[in-house]
Amino acid sequence: MQRKAAAAQITEGVIWKQLLIFFFPILLGTFFQQMYNTVDTIIVGRFVGTQALAAVGATSALINLMNGFFVGLSTGATVLLSQFFGANDRRGVSSALHTGAGLSLVLGLLILVLGTTAGPRLLRLMKTPEACMEDAVLYIRILFTGSVASMIYNMGAGILRAMGDSKRPMIFLVITCFVNILMDLLCVVVLKLGVAGAAIATVLSQAVSAVLVTAALLRLPEDVRLRFRKIRLDPGLLRRILYVGVPAGLQFITFDLANILIQSGINSFGDITVAAWTAYVKTDALTWMISGAFGVSITTFVGQNFGAQKYARIRQSVWVCLGMSVALIGTLSALVLTFREFILGIYTTDPEVIRVGAMVIAWIVPFNFLFMPVEVFAGTMRGTGYSLMPTAITCVCVCLFRVVWIFTLVSRFHTVHMLALCYPVSWLLASLVFFIAYLRGSWLTKRIAACGMEPEK
């Protein structure tokens, strides 16, 4: 009964209401997840200093690179599970759940090994300032020890959301966020462990989130409940998961590789600019939480409706989601732009850092809404199990474009303004290509035929 009610929230009812019902718990959960790093940043910046703040900020692109590919890879399991769920295929849901659980363990171990061994070398390739290199290396080596717990949570939360439950992952993140705050205060302020204390606090919080989500999966209805003895990598399902997940993972990794190059450009301007850019990223974090929450919502919404063969509902949901996301992102961006100096002052008291951060915000934030078509159209395509086109568009129009921009315009003019400008220009280019691909392409018809479903009427 509970499972059917959850499915009905997505496959039936008024689209905008059901999207928002699913969206807000994801947004709140993402907000508290972001609080992990935000609290680290505030406490490190206030109680350790600008150099330590720069060290934490210099690692963000690398951490996203390591985690991004494997989290993207795991989305294949959640997309497949949402389709099984929408089609009311209980056996398929159970098989996808246990294969996804096994995959999370494997991926977590891979991140742990790669992060702790290759991370320090990559930081040097990124031209991390020597003044903060030692702290940056220490931070990532500790942080990556929590990779298995992080992957267990991300996979488990994705499984719950694919089944229509976006509330419990949010509750778990609220709990673990407060654990992180308490551990930050203890390790950094009381024990004075510096950036190591911030990393330890995050790892402990990730362990709590993994325990909570695992307990939830063990309490699911009988026919879809997690059972440890059934965890295995089913070869057939794994191929289907990788078909969706590998392109998604490659998109994440190429996106983050481009950001690493941008971080290298930021690092070349010195400690003040690195700290300012770090503060800008934290200031504008809510925008990207909203963007990501809409992306997850439309992917799950489309996945279940694709499984239920409600194709008209899929097409309607795209424009509803796009309209709501652009309106909300535009409103929030206006607020961030207006109060940027006040918000930046939360992260640092250094007037020069605030000045540079405010300038970066002025060049990027007004154009944040341009990214929403990328998020919505890509999420829609992935929800049907089609990852190749959104990956190709994003990699070329965002990632490759930014790399070219860095090595041409930024190298020639070498100003922070020119570096910041590559964001809105790349978003505009990608959005235009996605509009053309979505409106002129027959991708949905091809996906219906490929899955052996009844054609659109």
LOTIGU-56142 format. One line per 10 residues: number of its first residue (from 1); their letters; for each residue x, y, z of C-alpha. Coordinates in steps of 0.5 Angstrom, whole numbers, plus 2048, in hexadecimal, padded with zeros to 3 digits. Example, Ala and Ser with C-alpha at 12.3 -4.5 7.8 and 13.67 -1.06 7.14 Angstrom:
2
1	as	819:7F7:810 | 81B:7FE:80E
***
This chain:
457
1	mqrkaaaaqi	800:800:800 | 806:805:802 | 809:803:7FC | 803:804:7F7 | 802:80B:7FB | 809:80D:7F9 | 808:80C:7F2 | 802:80F:7F1 | 805:816:7F4 | 809:816:7ED
11	tegviwkqll	805:812:7E8 | 7FE:815:7EA | 7FC:81C:7EC | 7FD:823:7EA | 804:824:7E7 | 807:82A:7EA | 804:828:7F1 | 807:821:7F1 | 80E:824:7EE | 80E:829:7F4
21	ifffpillgt	80C:824:7F9 | 812:81F:7F7 | 817:825:7F6 | 816:829:7FD | 819:823:801 | 81F:822:7FC | 820:829:7FC | 820:829:804 | 824:823:804 | 829:826:7FF
31	ffqqmyntvd	82A:82C:803 | 82C:829:809 | 830:824:805 | 834:82B:803 | 834:82D:80A | 839:828:80B | 83E:82C:807 | 83B:833:809 | 83C:832:810 | 843:82F:80F
41	tiivgrfvgt	845:836:80B | 842:83A:810 | 845:837:816 | 84C:836:812 | 84C:83E:810 | 84A:841:816 | 84E:83C:81B | 854:83A:817 | 855:840:812 | 855:842:80A
51	qalaavgats	85B:83D:809 | 857:837:80B | 850:839:808 | 854:83A:801 | 857:832:803 | 850:830:804 | 84D:834:7FD | 853:831:7F9 | 851:82A:7FA | 84A:82B:7F8
61	alinlmngff	84A:82A:7F1 | 84F:823:7F2 | 84A:821:7F7 | 844:822:7F2 | 848:81E:7ED | 849:818:7F1 | 842:818:7F3 | 83F:81A:7ED | 840:814:7E8 | 83E:80F:7ED
71	vglstgatvl	838:813:7F0 | 836:814:7E8 | 838:80C:7E7 | 833:80A:7ED | 82D:80E:7EA | 82C:809:7E5 | 82A:804:7EA | 825:809:7ED | 822:80B:7E6 | 821:803:7E4
81	lsqffgandr	81E:802:7EB | 819:808:7EA | 817:805:7E3 | 816:7FE:7E7 | 812:802:7EC | 80D:806:7E7 | 80C:7FF:7E4 | 80A:7FC:7EA | 810:7F7:7E9 | 811:7F4:7F0
91	rgvssalhtg	816:7EF:7EE | 81A:7F4:7EA | 81A:7FA:7F0 | 81D:7F4:7F5 | 822:7F2:7F0 | 824:7FA:7EE | 824:7FB:7F5 | 829:7F6:7F7 | 82E:7F7:7F1 | 82E:7FE:7F3
101	aglslvlgll	830:7FD:7FA | 836:7F8:7F7 | 838:7FE:7F3 | 838:803:7F8 | 83D:7FF:7FC | 842:7FE:7F6 | 841:805:7F4 | 843:807:7FB | 849:803:7FB | 84B:806:7F5
111	ilvlgttagp	84A:80D:7F7 | 84E:80C:7FD | 854:809:7FA | 854:80E:7F4 | 853:814:7F9 | 859:812:7FE | 85E:810:7F9 | 85D:815:7F3 | 85A:81B:7F6 | 860:81E:7F9
121	rllrlmktpe	863:81E:7F2 | 85D:821:7EE | 85D:826:7F3 | 864:828:7F1 | 862:828:7EA | 85C:82C:7EB | 862:832:7EE | 85F:832:7F5 | 863:837:7F8 | 869:835:7FC
131	acmedavlyi	866:839:802 | 860:834:803 | 863:82E:800 | 864:82A:806 | 85E:82C:809 | 85A:82A:803 | 85E:823:802 | 85C:821:809 | 855:823:808 | 853:81F:802
141	rilftgsvas	857:819:805 | 853:819:80B | 84C:81B:807 | 84D:815:802 | 84D:810:808 | 846:811:808 | 844:80F:801 | 841:808:802 | 83C:80B:807 | 83B:811:803
151	miynmgagil	839:80C:7FD | 835:808:801 | 831:80E:803 | 830:811:7FC | 82E:80A:7F9 | 829:809:7FF | 826:810:7FE | 826:80F:7F7 | 822:809:7F7 | 81D:80C:7FC
161	ramgdskrpm	81C:811:7F8 | 81B:80D:7F2 | 815:809:7F6 | 812:810:7F7 | 815:811:7FE | 819:818:7FE | 817:81A:805 | 81B:815:809 | 822:816:806 | 820:81E:808
171	iflvitcfvn	81F:81C:80F | 826:818:80F | 82A:81E:80C | 827:822:811 | 829:81E:817 | 830:81D:814 | 831:824:813 | 830:826:81A | 835:820:81C | 83A:823:817
181	ilmdllcvvv	839:82A:81A | 83A:827:821 | 840:823:81F | 843:82A:81B | 842:82E:822 | 845:828:826 | 84B:827:821 | 84D:82E:81E | 84B:832:824 | 84C:82E:82A
191	lklgvagaai	851:829:828 | 854:82E:823 | 856:829:81E | 855:82E:818 | 853:82B:811 | 854:824:814 | 84F:825:819 | 84A:828:813 | 84B:822:80F | 84B:81D:815
201	atvlsqavsa	844:820:817 | 841:81F:80F | 844:818:80F | 840:816:816 | 83A:819:813 | 83A:815:80D | 83B:80F:811 | 834:811:815 | 831:812:80E | 833:80B:80C
211	vlvtaallrl	830:808:812 | 829:80C:811 | 828:80A:80A | 82A:803:80B | 825:802:811 | 820:805:80C | 821:800:807 | 821:7FB:80C | 81A:7FD:80D | 816:7FD:807
221	pedvrlrfrk	810:7F9:805 | 812:7F2:805 | 812:7F1:7FD | 817:7F7:7FC | 81B:7F6:803 | 823:7F6:803 | 826:7F0:805 | 82D:7EF:806 | 82D:7E8:803 | 82A:7EA:7FD
231	irldpgllrr	82F:7F0:7FB | 833:7EE:7F5 | 835:7F1:7EE | 82F:7EE:7E9 | 833:7EE:7E2 | 82D:7EF:7DE | 82B:7F5:7E3 | 832:7F8:7E3 | 832:7F8:7DC | 82C:7FD:7DC
241	ilyvgvpagl	82E:801:7E2 | 835:802:7DE | 831:804:7D8 | 82E:80A:7DB | 833:80B:7E1 | 83A:80B:7DD | 838:811:7D8 | 835:815:7DE | 83B:813:7E2 | 840:816:7DC
251	qfitfdlani	83B:81C:7DC | 83D:81D:7E3 | 844:81C:7E3 | 845:820:7DC | 841:826:7E0 | 846:825:7E6 | 84C:825:7E2 | 84A:82B:7DE | 849:82E:7E5 | 850:82C:7E8
261	liqsginsfg	853:830:7E2 | 84F:836:7E4 | 851:835:7EB | 858:835:7E8 | 857:83B:7E5 | 854:83E:7EC | 85A:83B:7F0 | 85E:83F:7EB | 85C:846:7EE | 85E:844:7F5
271	ditvaawtay	85B:843:7FC | 856:849:7FC | 853:847:7F6 | 853:83F:7F8 | 84F:841:7FE | 84B:846:7FB | 848:841:7F6 | 847:83C:7FB | 843:841:7FF | 83F:842:7F8
281	vktdaltwmi	83E:83B:7F7 | 83B:83A:7FE | 837:840:7FD | 834:83E:7F7 | 833:837:7FA | 82B:837:7FA | 82A:839:7F3 | 82E:832:7F1 | 82A:82E:7F7 | 824:831:7F3
291	sgafgvsitt	826:82F:7EC | 829:828:7EF | 822:827:7F2 | 81E:828:7EC | 823:824:7E8 | 822:81E:7ED | 81A:81F:7ED | 819:81F:7E6 | 81E:819:7E5 | 81A:815:7EA
301	fvgqnfgaqk	813:818:7E7 | 815:816:7E0 | 817:80F:7E2 | 811:80D:7E6 | 80C:810:7E0 | 811:80C:7DB | 810:806:7DE | 808:807:7DF | 808:809:7D7 | 805:810:7D9
311	yarirqsvwv	809:813:7D3 | 805:81A:7D3 | 806:81B:7DA | 80D:81B:7D9 | 80D:820:7D4 | 808:824:7D8 | 80D:824:7DE | 813:826:7DA | 810:82D:7D9 | 80D:82E:7E0
321	clgmsvalig	813:82C:7E3 | 817:831:7DF | 813:837:7E0 | 813:835:7E8 | 81A:835:7E8 | 81C:83B:7E4 | 817:83F:7E8 | 81A:83D:7EF | 821:83D:7EC | 820:844:7EA
331	tlsalvltfr	81D:847:7F0 | 822:844:7F4 | 828:846:7F0 | 825:84D:7F1 | 825:84D:7F8 | 82C:84A:7F8 | 82F:850:7F4 | 82B:855:7F8 | 82E:853:7FF | 835:850:7FC
341	efilgiyttd	839:854:801 | 835:852:807 | 835:84B:805 | 83D:84A:804 | 83E:84D:80A | 83B:847:80E | 841:843:80B | 847:848:80C | 849:84F:80F | 84E:850:80A
351	pevirvgamv	84C:857:806 | 850:855:800 | 84D:84E:800 | 846:851:800 | 847:856:7FB | 84A:851:7F6 | 844:84C:7F7 | 83F:851:7F6 | 842:853:7EF | 842:84B:7ED
361	iawivpfnfl	83A:84B:7F0 | 839:851:7EB | 83C:84E:7E5 | 838:847:7E6 | 832:847:7EB | 82D:84B:7E6 | 82E:845:7E1 | 82D:83F:7E5 | 826:83E:7E2 | 829:83C:7DB
371	fmpvevfagt	82C:835:7DE | 825:833:7E0 | 823:830:7D9 | 829:82C:7D9 | 827:829:7E0 | 820:828:7DE | 821:825:7D7 | 827:821:7D9 | 823:81E:7DF | 81D:81C:7DB
381	mrgtgyslmp	821:819:7D6 | 825:815:7DB | 81E:813:7DE | 81C:80F:7D8 | 823:80B:7D8 | 826:810:7D3 | 82D:813:7D5 | 831:813:7CF | 82E:81A:7CC | 82E:81E:7D2
391	taitcvcvcl	835:81C:7D4 | 837:81D:7CD | 834:824:7CD | 837:826:7D4 | 83E:824:7D3 | 83F:828:7CD | 83B:82E:7CE | 83D:82F:7D5 | 843:82B:7D7 | 847:82B:7D0
401	frvvwiftlv	844:832:7CF | 847:834:7D6 | 84E:831:7D5 | 84F:835:7CE | 84D:83B:7D2 | 852:83A:7D7 | 858:839:7D2 | 856:83E:7CE | 852:845:7D1 | 854:844:7D8
411	srfhtvhmla	85C:842:7D6 | 85C:848:7D2 | 858:84D:7D6 | 859:84A:7DD | 854:84E:7E1 | 84F:84B:7E6 | 849:84E:7E2 | 84B:84A:7DC | 84B:844:7E0 | 845:845:7E3
421	lcypvswlla	841:846:7DC | 842:83F:7D9 | 83D:83D:7DE | 837:841:7DB | 839:840:7D4 | 83A:838:7D5 | 833:838:7D8 | 830:83C:7D2 | 833:838:7CD | 831:831:7D0
431	slvffiaylr	82A:833:7D1 | 829:835:7CA | 82C:82E:7C8 | 827:82B:7CD | 821:82F:7CA | 823:82D:7C3 | 824:825:7C5 | 81E:825:7C9 | 819:828:7C4 | 81C:825:7BD
441	gswltkriaa	81E:81E:7C0 | 81A:818:7C0 | 81E:815:7C6 | 818:814:7CA | 815:810:7C4 | 81B:80C:7C4 | 81B:80A:7CB | 814:808:7CB | 816:803:7C5 | 81D:801:7C8
451	cgmepek	819:7FF:7CF | 814:7FB:7CB | 80E:7FF:7CE | 808:801:7CA | 809:807:7C6 | 806:80E:7C7 | 7FE:80F:7C5
***
